[in-house]
Amino acid sequence: FTLMTVLSLGMITHAQVVFVEDFSAYSDGDDLEVAYDAEGNYDYPNVWYPTFKDSERLGTSPKIKAGALTYDGYIASEQGNSVVLDAAKGNDDGSQHISHRRVTSEGISDKLYVSFLINFNGAKTSIRDFFSFDGYQGTTSYNTRGRVFAELDNDTELKFSVSKNSSSSSAVANIDGIYALNTTYLMVAVYERVEGDDNDVISLYLNPDMSMTEAQQSGAKAVATDVASDFDSSNEANIAIVLRQRNVGADISGIRVSKSWEGLWAGTPTAIKNAENETANITFNGQQLQLNNEQGGTVAIYDITGHQWISKKVDGNAILPLTLPSSIYVVKYVANDGSVETTKIVL
């Protein structure tokens, strides 16, 4: 074994992956959102936070559920925990609740991709959006662009659609086919900036072929373009992804945000760094990993396809012999307080 290079998370993901969330920093039953402080404020650039609009903050925060969804070949499969959208909460009874997470402060120069796993347990018989992109300035208002919808026919048949903003039939583009409840799907939402005013494009892919480029995709896809008054969000200073608890019931896990299609499938399989005290120290001497940390946690090793070779609970100070095939690997250490350190090694 020869150590070729060691890269930090930021170096690995800078070029493509913008944001990764596997909810591993949460525990079962936690609120997704941070609580307001005594002055009614929250650290909105760095956490999941409630919508700025009082009319869309009437219910309760989505909750965390232990364990993640599984999808063969997806790099974020079975990683961390899930967030639960409650189908009983929504705008019909005035309990809708919308949660934001800023993912970039640079706006969108070309395309922004978001992939996630989702498993539905219910929805309304009319379309309801459960995910969107939002652009905003400051902390008082935002504009929603790129809405992903679900609806349920005959109590069992799911349909999916997407629009730039409006839910009118003339603005919504539908995914062909009927889909089932209690089935895990891989979804990719894409915000594409187009030169000019009010002409950006929103796309939705369902269960895409991860081995092919975006241009090669021939499966389920919908593309939404402009209707009147749907101005662009890409020139906003901040772009957020949004989970919308609006009469759609679903578990969601494995969120990845990238500036490229390929970045969704490759890169570092790790959670976003929510904890500040990343104290793990990972070293490699050619034959074994040495972990030096103040507390215990879990060490996992993945190859570049996302396949997990090792997952082991360890004390803070541990030695782990490696007898793996020659390849590039990512070593991820998640301490018990949720802090994360990731190191890339080449064997």
C-alpha positions as a LaTeX table, in Angstrom:
\begin{tabular}{lrrr}
\hline
Residue & $x$ (\AA) & $y$ (\AA) & $z$ (\AA) \\
\hline
Phe1 & 0.00 & 0.00 & 0.00 \\
Thr2 & 1.24 & 3.44 & $-0.86$ \\
Leu3 & $-0.27$ & 6.68 & 0.29 \\
Met4 & $-0.59$ & 8.84 & $-2.81$ \\
Thr5 & $-2.55$ & 11.78 & $-1.57$ \\
Val6 & $-4.64$ & 13.03 & 1.33 \\
Leu7 & $-7.36$ & 15.56 & 0.60 \\
Ser8 & $-9.74$ & 17.40 & 2.85 \\
Leu9 & $-13.50$ & 17.32 & 2.25 \\
Gly10 & $-13.42$ & 20.83 & 0.87 \\
Met11 & $-10.70$ & 19.98 & $-1.65$ \\
Ile12 & $-12.47$ & 16.84 & $-2.82$ \\
Thr13 & $-15.83$ & 18.44 & $-3.36$ \\
His14 & $-15.01$ & 22.04 & $-4.25$ \\
Ala15 & $-15.20$ & 21.59 & $-8.00$ \\
Gln16 & $-18.53$ & 19.78 & $-8.14$ \\
Val17 & $-20.31$ & 18.99 & $-4.87$ \\
Val18 & $-21.78$ & 22.07 & $-3.22$ \\
Phe19 & $-23.71$ & 20.55 & $-0.33$ \\
Val20 & $-24.31$ & 17.10 & 1.12 \\
Glu21 & $-26.85$ & 16.24 & 3.81 \\
Asp22 & $-27.40$ & 12.78 & 5.26 \\
Phe23 & $-28.90$ & 14.02 & 8.54 \\
Ser24 & $-26.34$ & 12.03 & 10.55 \\
Ala25 & $-25.85$ & 14.97 & 12.92 \\
Tyr26 & $-29.44$ & 14.44 & 14.15 \\
Ser27 & $-31.02$ & 11.81 & 16.40 \\
Asp28 & $-34.29$ & 9.97 & 15.95 \\
Gly29 & $-37.23$ & 12.28 & 16.69 \\
Asp30 & $-35.26$ & 15.55 & 16.43 \\
Asp31 & $-36.74$ & 18.58 & 14.69 \\
Leu32 & $-35.13$ & 19.22 & 11.32 \\
Glu33 & $-34.99$ & 22.94 & 11.99 \\
Val34 & $-33.06$ & 24.85 & 14.60 \\
Ala35 & $-35.07$ & 26.63 & 17.25 \\
Tyr36 & $-35.27$ & 30.40 & 17.35 \\
Asp37 & $-33.10$ & 32.05 & 19.97 \\
Ala38 & $-34.45$ & 34.37 & 22.68 \\
Glu39 & $-34.49$ & 37.27 & 20.21 \\
Gly40 & $-36.37$ & 35.27 & 17.58 \\
Asn41 & $-33.34$ & 34.79 & 15.34 \\
Tyr42 & $-31.57$ & 31.78 & 13.85 \\
Asp43 & $-28.31$ & 31.15 & 12.00 \\
Tyr44 & $-30.00$ & 30.90 & 8.63 \\
Pro45 & $-26.92$ & 30.54 & 6.38 \\
Asn46 & $-25.70$ & 27.38 & 8.12 \\
Val47 & $-28.73$ & 25.39 & 9.28 \\
Trp48 & $-32.16$ & 24.20 & 8.21 \\
Tyr49 & $-34.44$ & 27.05 & 9.16 \\
Pro50 & $-38.16$ & 27.92 & 9.01 \\
Thr51 & $-39.52$ & 29.91 & 6.10 \\
Phe52 & $-39.54$ & 33.67 & 6.46 \\
Lys53 & $-43.26$ & 33.77 & 5.68 \\
Asp54 & $-45.56$ & 33.50 & 8.69 \\
Ser55 & $-48.33$ & 32.05 & 6.50 \\
Glu56 & $-46.10$ & 29.08 & 5.62 \\
Arg57 & $-44.80$ & 28.43 & 9.14 \\
Leu58 & $-48.05$ & 27.32 & 10.77 \\
Gly59 & $-47.36$ & 23.67 & 11.56 \\
Thr60 & $-44.39$ & 21.96 & 13.14 \\
Ser61 & $-40.92$ & 21.24 & 11.83 \\
Pro62 & $-40.41$ & 17.97 & 9.95 \\
Lys63 & $-38.93$ & 15.28 & 12.19 \\
Ile64 & $-35.86$ & 13.08 & 11.86 \\
Lys65 & $-36.27$ & 9.32 & 11.54 \\
Ala66 & $-33.43$ & 6.93 & 12.35 \\
Gly67 & $-32.01$ & 5.16 & 9.30 \\
Ala68 & $-31.75$ & 6.12 & 5.65 \\
Leu69 & $-33.35$ & 4.91 & 2.45 \\
Thr70 & $-31.69$ & 2.33 & 0.21 \\
Tyr71 & $-31.12$ & 2.63 & $-3.52$ \\
Asp72 & $-28.69$ & 0.37 & $-5.34$ \\
Gly73 & $-25.64$ & 2.21 & $-6.70$ \\
Tyr74 & $-26.44$ & 5.63 & $-5.22$ \\
Ile75 & $-23.51$ & 6.97 & $-3.26$ \\
Ala76 & $-25.72$ & 8.26 & $-0.42$ \\
Ser77 & $-27.74$ & 5.04 & $-0.06$ \\
Glu78 & $-28.15$ & 3.89 & 3.56 \\
Gln79 & $-26.11$ & 6.83 & 4.84 \\
Gly80 & $-27.23$ & 8.66 & 7.98 \\
Asn81 & $-30.90$ & 9.27 & 8.78 \\
Ser82 & $-34.07$ & 10.45 & 7.03 \\
Val83 & $-36.36$ & 13.46 & 7.35 \\
Val84 & $-40.11$ & 12.81 & 7.46 \\
Leu85 & $-42.74$ & 14.92 & 5.72 \\
Asp86 & $-46.13$ & 14.51 & 7.37 \\
Ala87 & $-49.03$ & 14.09 & 4.92 \\
Ala88 & $-51.48$ & 15.27 & 7.59 \\
Lys89 & $-49.92$ & 18.74 & 7.60 \\
Gly90 & $-50.55$ & 21.15 & 4.80 \\
Asn91 & $-52.29$ & 24.20 & 3.45 \\
Asp92 & $-55.75$ & 22.58 & 3.50 \\
Asp93 & $-55.97$ & 22.86 & 7.28 \\
Gly94 & $-53.54$ & 25.77 & 7.76 \\
Ser95 & $-50.70$ & 23.64 & 9.13 \\
Gln96 & $-48.27$ & 23.78 & 6.20 \\
His97 & $-44.64$ & 24.18 & 7.17 \\
Ile98 & $-41.72$ & 24.94 & 4.88 \\
Ser99 & $-38.04$ & 24.37 & 5.74 \\
His100 & $-35.11$ & 26.01 & 3.94 \\
Arg101 & $-31.39$ & 25.24 & 3.73 \\
Arg102 & $-29.07$ & 27.65 & 1.93 \\
Val103 & $-26.71$ & 25.73 & $-0.35$ \\
Thr104 & $-24.87$ & 28.51 & $-2.17$ \\
Ser105 & $-24.35$ & 32.24 & $-1.76$ \\
Glu106 & $-23.12$ & 32.62 & $-5.35$ \\
Gly107 & $-26.39$ & 32.32 & $-7.22$ \\
Ile108 & $-26.45$ & 30.00 & $-10.24$ \\
Ser109 & $-24.10$ & 30.61 & $-13.18$ \\
Asp110 & $-25.04$ & 27.54 & $-15.24$ \\
Lys111 & $-26.85$ & 24.62 & $-13.57$ \\
Leu112 & $-27.51$ & 23.48 & $-10.03$ \\
Tyr113 & $-28.35$ & 19.81 & $-9.47$ \\
Val114 & $-30.02$ & 18.23 & $-6.43$ \\
Ser115 & $-30.37$ & 14.47 & $-5.99$ \\
Phe116 & $-32.21$ & 12.73 & $-3.16$ \\
Leu117 & $-33.94$ & 9.50 & $-2.22$ \\
Ile118 & $-37.64$ & 9.64 & $-1.42$ \\
Asn119 & $-40.28$ & 7.10 & $-0.39$ \\
Phe120 & $-43.92$ & 8.23 & $-0.37$ \\
Asn121 & $-46.60$ & 7.04 & 2.04 \\
Gly122 & $-49.36$ & 9.42 & 1.00 \\
Ala123 & $-50.38$ & 12.55 & $-0.88$ \\
Lys124 & $-53.39$ & 14.63 & $-1.85$ \\
Thr125 & $-55.46$ & 13.92 & $-4.94$ \\
Ser126 & $-54.44$ & 17.30 & $-6.33$ \\
Ile127 & $-50.83$ & 18.27 & $-6.92$ \\
Arg128 & $-48.82$ & 19.41 & $-3.91$ \\
Asp129 & $-45.19$ & 20.50 & $-4.01$ \\
Phe130 & $-42.80$ & 18.83 & $-1.57$ \\
Phe131 & $-39.49$ & 20.26 & $-2.88$ \\
Ser132 & $-38.33$ & 23.49 & $-4.48$ \\
Phe133 & $-35.43$ & 25.82 & $-5.12$ \\
Asp134 & $-35.66$ & 29.30 & $-3.59$ \\
Gly135 & $-33.72$ & 32.45 & $-4.33$ \\
Tyr136 & $-33.63$ & 35.22 & $-1.78$ \\
Gln137 & $-31.98$ & 38.43 & $-0.64$ \\
Gly138 & $-31.66$ & 39.11 & 3.07 \\
Thr139 & $-33.91$ & 37.45 & 5.63 \\
Thr140 & $-37.38$ & 38.79 & 4.92 \\
Ser141 & $-38.55$ & 37.36 & 1.59 \\
Tyr142 & $-37.78$ & 34.82 & $-1.10$ \\
Asn143 & $-39.03$ & 33.68 & $-4.49$ \\
Thr144 & $-39.77$ & 30.06 & $-5.24$ \\
Arg145 & $-38.62$ & 28.58 & $-8.53$ \\
Gly146 & $-38.43$ & 24.92 & $-9.45$ \\
Arg147 & $-41.31$ & 23.17 & $-7.68$ \\
Val148 & $-41.58$ & 19.38 & $-7.62$ \\
Phe149 & $-45.09$ & 17.95 & $-7.16$ \\
Ala150 & $-46.72$ & 14.66 & $-6.22$ \\
Glu151 & $-50.37$ & 13.66 & $-6.39$ \\
Leu152 & $-52.24$ & 10.46 & $-5.63$ \\
Asp153 & $-54.96$ & 8.89 & $-7.78$ \\
Asn154 & $-57.22$ & 6.03 & $-6.63$ \\
Asp155 & $-55.45$ & 5.99 & $-3.25$ \\
Thr156 & $-52.48$ & 4.05 & $-4.64$ \\
Glu157 & $-51.23$ & 5.59 & $-7.90$ \\
Leu158 & $-48.57$ & 8.31 & $-7.65$ \\
Lys159 & $-47.88$ & 10.90 & $-10.30$ \\
Phe160 & $-44.98$ & 13.37 & $-10.38$ \\
Ser161 & $-44.59$ & 16.73 & $-12.07$ \\
Val162 & $-42.50$ & 19.90 & $-12.03$ \\
Ser163 & $-42.97$ & 23.57 & $-12.81$ \\
Lys164 & $-40.99$ & 26.75 & $-12.66$ \\
Asn165 & $-43.43$ & 28.10 & $-10.09$ \\
Ser166 & $-47.11$ & 27.96 & $-11.02$ \\
Ser167 & $-49.27$ & 24.90 & $-10.30$ \\
Ser168 & $-51.64$ & 25.64 & $-13.20$ \\
Ser169 & $-52.00$ & 22.88 & $-15.80$ \\
Ser170 & $-50.42$ & 25.08 & $-18.48$ \\
Ala171 & $-47.23$ & 25.49 & $-16.44$ \\
Val172 & $-46.75$ & 21.97 & $-15.08$ \\
Ala173 & $-44.72$ & 19.30 & $-16.90$ \\
Asn174 & $-45.56$ & 15.71 & $-16.00$ \\
Ile175 & $-43.39$ & 12.61 & $-15.61$ \\
Asp176 & $-44.90$ & 9.85 & $-17.73$ \\
Gly177 & $-46.21$ & 6.81 & $-15.90$ \\
Ile178 & $-47.90$ & 5.79 & $-12.66$ \\
Tyr179 & $-45.78$ & 5.04 & $-9.60$ \\
Ala180 & $-46.35$ & 3.19 & $-6.35$ \\
Leu181 & $-46.39$ & 4.19 & $-2.71$ \\
Asn182 & $-43.88$ & 2.69 & $-0.29$ \\
Thr183 & $-41.20$ & 2.48 & $-2.98$ \\
Thr184 & $-37.89$ & 4.31 & $-2.89$ \\
Tyr185 & $-37.17$ & 6.58 & $-5.85$ \\
Leu186 & $-34.06$ & 8.50 & $-6.85$ \\
Met187 & $-34.97$ & 12.01 & $-7.97$ \\
Val188 & $-32.82$ & 14.71 & $-9.53$ \\
Ala189 & $-34.08$ & 18.31 & $-9.78$ \\
Val190 & $-32.11$ & 20.70 & $-11.99$ \\
Tyr191 & $-32.22$ & 24.48 & $-12.10$ \\
Glu192 & $-30.73$ & 25.73 & $-15.37$ \\
Arg193 & $-29.87$ & 29.37 & $-15.91$ \\
Val194 & $-30.53$ & 30.65 & $-19.43$ \\
Glu195 & $-29.24$ & 33.98 & $-20.68$ \\
Gly196 & $-31.90$ & 36.65 & $-20.75$ \\
Asp197 & $-34.76$ & 37.51 & $-18.43$ \\
Asp198 & $-37.40$ & 35.21 & $-16.99$ \\
Asn199 & $-36.45$ & 32.18 & $-19.08$ \\
Asp200 & $-34.66$ & 29.74 & $-16.76$ \\
Val201 & $-35.54$ & 26.03 & $-17.06$ \\
Ile202 & $-36.42$ & 23.44 & $-14.41$ \\
Ser203 & $-35.96$ & 19.70 & $-15.05$ \\
Leu204 & $-36.88$ & 16.61 & $-13.05$ \\
Tyr205 & $-35.39$ & 13.13 & $-13.56$ \\
Leu206 & $-36.84$ & 10.00 & $-11.95$ \\
Asn207 & $-34.54$ & 7.00 & $-11.37$ \\
Pro208 & $-31.91$ & 8.21 & $-13.84$ \\
Asp209 & $-29.17$ & 5.94 & $-15.17$ \\
Met210 & $-26.21$ & 6.96 & $-13.02$ \\
Ser211 & $-23.73$ & 5.39 & $-15.46$ \\
Met212 & $-24.73$ & 7.80 & $-18.25$ \\
Thr213 & $-24.29$ & 11.52 & $-18.76$ \\
Glu214 & $-27.17$ & 13.92 & $-18.45$ \\
Ala215 & $-27.40$ & 14.21 & $-22.24$ \\
Gln216 & $-27.68$ & 10.42 & $-22.56$ \\
Gln217 & $-30.66$ & 10.07 & $-20.21$ \\
Ser218 & $-33.64$ & 8.50 & $-21.97$ \\
Gly219 & $-35.79$ & 7.55 & $-18.99$ \\
Ala220 & $-38.48$ & 9.38 & $-17.04$ \\
Lys221 & $-37.98$ & 13.13 & $-17.30$ \\
Ala222 & $-40.01$ & 16.34 & $-17.26$ \\
Val223 & $-38.91$ & 19.85 & $-18.28$ \\
Ala224 & $-40.72$ & 23.03 & $-17.24$ \\
Thr225 & $-40.22$ & 26.37 & $-18.95$ \\
Asp226 & $-41.59$ & 29.83 & $-18.34$ \\
Val227 & $-45.11$ & 31.02 & $-18.04$ \\
Ala228 & $-46.09$ & 34.64 & $-17.51$ \\
Ser229 & $-44.63$ & 36.25 & $-14.36$ \\
Asp230 & $-42.29$ & 33.37 & $-13.51$ \\
Phe231 & $-39.14$ & 35.45 & $-13.23$ \\
Asp232 & $-35.75$ & 33.89 & $-12.57$ \\
Ser233 & $-34.12$ & 33.02 & $-9.26$ \\
Ser234 & $-30.63$ & 32.28 & $-10.55$ \\
Asn235 & $-29.41$ & 35.86 & $-10.14$ \\
Glu236 & $-30.31$ & 35.95 & $-6.45$ \\
Ala237 & $-27.42$ & 36.18 & $-4.01$ \\
Asn238 & $-28.51$ & 33.06 & $-2.13$ \\
Ile239 & $-30.03$ & 29.83 & $-3.34$ \\
Ala240 & $-31.76$ & 27.45 & $-0.93$ \\
Ile241 & $-33.25$ & 24.01 & $-1.29$ \\
Val242 & $-36.64$ & 23.68 & 0.37 \\
Leu243 & $-38.62$ & 20.80 & 1.87 \\
Arg244 & $-42.31$ & 21.62 & 1.85 \\
Gln245 & $-44.62$ & 19.87 & 4.32 \\
Arg246 & $-47.80$ & 20.39 & 2.33 \\
Asn247 & $-50.06$ & 17.32 & 2.34 \\
Val248 & $-47.37$ & 15.00 & 0.96 \\
Gly249 & $-46.15$ & 12.19 & 3.20 \\
Ala250 & $-42.63$ & 10.94 & 2.52 \\
Asp251 & $-39.26$ & 9.96 & 3.92 \\
Ile252 & $-36.29$ & 11.73 & 2.33 \\
Ser253 & $-32.57$ & 10.98 & 2.69 \\
Gly254 & $-29.25$ & 11.26 & 0.87 \\
Ile255 & $-29.45$ & 14.85 & $-0.40$ \\
Arg256 & $-26.58$ & 15.91 & $-2.66$ \\
Val257 & $-26.22$ & 19.29 & $-4.39$ \\
Ser258 & $-23.71$ & 19.71 & $-7.21$ \\
Lys259 & $-22.76$ & 22.06 & $-10.00$ \\
Ser260 & $-22.46$ & 19.07 & $-12.37$ \\
Trp261 & $-24.39$ & 15.90 & $-13.17$ \\
Glu262 & $-21.34$ & 13.76 & $-12.48$ \\
Gly263 & $-20.85$ & 15.34 & $-9.08$ \\
Leu264 & $-24.09$ & 13.78 & $-7.86$ \\
Trp265 & $-22.69$ & 10.26 & $-8.23$ \\
Ala266 & $-18.99$ & 10.72 & $-7.54$ \\
Gly267 & $-17.09$ & 12.47 & $-4.77$ \\
Thr268 & $-17.16$ & 12.13 & $-1.04$ \\
Pro269 & $-19.96$ & 10.17 & 0.63 \\
Thr270 & $-20.17$ & 12.27 & 3.74 \\
Ala271 & $-22.57$ & 14.43 & 5.71 \\
Ile272 & $-22.41$ & 18.20 & 5.75 \\
Lys273 & $-20.20$ & 19.45 & 8.54 \\
Asn274 & $-22.72$ & 20.65 & 11.11 \\
Ala275 & $-20.43$ & 20.31 & 14.10 \\
Glu276 & $-17.63$ & 22.76 & 14.72 \\
Asn277 & $-15.32$ & 20.55 & 16.76 \\
Glu278 & $-13.98$ & 18.19 & 14.14 \\
Thr279 & $-11.28$ & 16.63 & 16.32 \\
Ala280 & $-10.71$ & 13.34 & 14.54 \\
Asn281 & $-7.20$ & 12.79 & 13.24 \\
Ile282 & $-6.80$ & 10.11 & 10.58 \\
Thr283 & $-3.34$ & 8.97 & 9.50 \\
Phe284 & $-2.24$ & 6.13 & 7.24 \\
Asn285 & 1.16 & 4.44 & 7.30 \\
Gly286 & 0.79 & 2.22 & 4.24 \\
Gln287 & $-0.78$ & $-0.76$ & 6.01 \\
Gln288 & $-3.20$ & 0.53 & 8.61 \\
Leu289 & $-5.29$ & 3.51 & 9.63 \\
Gln290 & $-4.55$ & 5.28 & 12.89 \\
Leu291 & $-7.48$ & 7.17 & 14.48 \\
Asn292 & $-6.70$ & 9.70 & 17.18 \\
Asn293 & $-9.82$ & 11.27 & 18.60 \\
Glu294 & $-11.16$ & 12.33 & 21.99 \\
Gln295 & $-14.34$ & 10.29 & 21.58 \\
Gly296 & $-15.59$ & 7.15 & 19.90 \\
Gly297 & $-17.51$ & 6.97 & 16.67 \\
Thr298 & $-17.91$ & 5.05 & 13.43 \\
Val299 & $-15.32$ & 4.69 & 10.69 \\
Ala300 & $-16.46$ & 3.77 & 7.19 \\
Ile301 & $-14.46$ & 3.21 & 4.01 \\
Tyr302 & $-15.89$ & 3.59 & 0.50 \\
Asp303 & $-14.52$ & 3.21 & $-2.99$ \\
Ile304 & $-15.17$ & 5.89 & $-5.61$ \\
Thr305 & $-18.37$ & 4.17 & $-6.79$ \\
Gly306 & $-19.85$ & 4.60 & $-3.32$ \\
His307 & $-19.58$ & 0.91 & $-2.38$ \\
Gln308 & $-18.96$ & 0.54 & 1.35 \\
Trp309 & $-16.12$ & $-1.85$ & 2.21 \\
Ile310 & $-15.86$ & $-1.27$ & 5.94 \\
Ser311 & $-18.14$ & 0.15 & 8.64 \\
Lys312 & $-16.99$ & $-0.27$ & 12.20 \\
Lys313 & $-17.71$ & 1.34 & 15.56 \\
Val314 & $-14.44$ & 2.20 & 17.28 \\
Asp315 & $-13.03$ & 3.95 & 20.30 \\
Gly316 & $-11.51$ & 7.36 & 19.72 \\
Asn317 & $-8.03$ & 5.89 & 19.48 \\
Ala318 & $-7.98$ & 2.86 & 17.22 \\
Ile319 & $-5.81$ & 1.08 & 14.70 \\
Leu320 & $-7.53$ & $-0.48$ & 11.69 \\
Pro321 & $-5.51$ & $-2.81$ & 9.41 \\
Leu322 & $-6.42$ & $-2.51$ & 5.72 \\
Thr323 & $-6.42$ & $-5.44$ & 3.30 \\
Leu324 & $-8.37$ & $-3.92$ & 0.43 \\
Pro325 & $-7.85$ & $-4.16$ & $-3.35$ \\
Ser326 & $-5.78$ & $-1.40$ & $-4.93$ \\
Ser327 & $-8.07$ & 1.55 & $-5.60$ \\
Ile328 & $-9.03$ & 5.05 & $-4.44$ \\
Tyr329 & $-10.93$ & 5.09 & $-1.14$ \\
Val330 & $-12.65$ & 7.62 & 1.05 \\
Val331 & $-12.33$ & 7.22 & 4.81 \\
Lys332 & $-15.12$ & 8.83 & 6.81 \\
Tyr333 & $-15.06$ & 9.13 & 10.60 \\
Val334 & $-18.28$ & 10.23 & 12.34 \\
Ala335 & $-17.71$ & 10.97 & 16.03 \\
Asn336 & $-20.48$ & 10.44 & 18.55 \\
Asp337 & $-21.18$ & 14.19 & 18.70 \\
Gly338 & $-21.87$ & 14.25 & 14.94 \\
Ser339 & $-18.59$ & 15.83 & 13.88 \\
Val340 & $-17.11$ & 14.45 & 10.68 \\
Glu341 & $-13.65$ & 14.07 & 9.15 \\
Thr342 & $-13.08$ & 12.69 & 5.69 \\
Thr343 & $-9.80$ & 11.64 & 4.11 \\
Lys344 & $-9.03$ & 10.28 & 0.65 \\
Ile345 & $-6.36$ & 7.60 & 0.23 \\
Val346 & $-5.06$ & 5.76 & $-2.82$ \\
Leu347 & $-3.90$ & 2.17 & $-2.34$ \\
\hline
\end{tabular}
